[in-house]
Amino acid sequence: MRYSFLIAGALMATISLGSCAAGKKNKTNSSVTTNAEALKQKWMVKEIRGGDNEMLLKKAAYITFNKEDSRGAANFGCNGMGFDYSIPSAGKIKFGNVISTMMFCEGITQMESAFSHGVKEEMSYEIKGHFLYLKDNKGVFLTAVRPDWD
């Protein structure tokens, strides 16, 4: 009888750990999150509304949300850009104090301008798997991917 309880306990623990591991795998690969900590990293920009998406890939455009403070940076292949951001609630992000160097670069300046004007309002964000989506009231404004994703 005593051994039956031990075997039953071991079996339940194994099943429980197995389902936790399966749930964890599913969570990182396909779940949607609005966790602010998951946002705080470097993201490679794939698409921006009104932009030349091939140019974004060619120039290795990125957006970074610092872990240490509420500052971020972006670069679309020409000017360095900086900004403040805050997370007023889960899934919401607010940008402020967008600054940039002022060089003109053919084909890129338009995307930088779209970014600096587009992020002035409160937006929503969503992380699905390895992808980040910044959305405004018109839909997806910017799509980015984690750089460590294959």
Buried (B, 14 or more C-beta within 10 A) or exposed (E): EEEEEEEEEEEEEEEEEEEEEEEEEEEEEEEEBBEBEBBBBBBBBBBBBEBBBEBBBEBEBBBBBEEEEBEBBBBBBBBEBBBBBEBEEEBBBBBEEBEBEEEEBEBBBBBBEBBBEBBEEBBBBBBEBBBBBBBBEEEEBBBBBBEEEE
